[in-house]
């Protein structure tokens, strides 16, 4: 059985968790960009669809 100091050193040098955190940060940035884009485009799309609906109701 390894001593506690050796286990702590192994834990500190393990890089597998860092990769998972990096992927989570990338996914967060992509989702933030999608939300920001959808929020910015939303009012323009609403106006477009209101014009389409007004044209169909004639």
N, C-alpha and C positions, 0 to 999 in steps of 0.2 A: 504494500500500500504506500502511495506517495505521501510525503510530508505535506502539510498544509501550505508551506511556502512554495513548493514546487507546483501544487495545484493552482495557487494564486498566479504564479508566473505564466502557467499555461493559459489560464483564463485571460490574462491581460494581453497575451500575444495572439489570441485567436481572432482572426479577421472575418469570420463567416458572418457575424452579426452586422459588421460595417457594410457589407454588400447589401444585406436586406434593408438596412436603413437608407442606403443610397437609392435603391429602387423605390422605396416608399416616398422619398423626397421628389424623385422624378415624377411619379404618379401624381403627387400633390400639385406640382407645378403645372402639369398638363391639365389637371382638372380645374385649377384656378384660371388658366388661360381660357378654357372652354366656358366657364361660368362668366368670366369677364366679357368674352366675345358675345355670348348669348344675351347678356344684359345690354350691351351696346347696340346690338342688331334688333332687339325686341321691338322697340317703338317704331322703327322703320318698317318692319314686317307687319306690325299691327295696322299701320296706315295703308299699306299695300293691300292687305286682305279686306279692309273696310271698303276700299275702292272697288275691289272685285265683287264684294257682296252687294254694294250699291248698284253696280253694273248688271248684276244678275237679277236684281229685284225689279228692273224696268220691264 
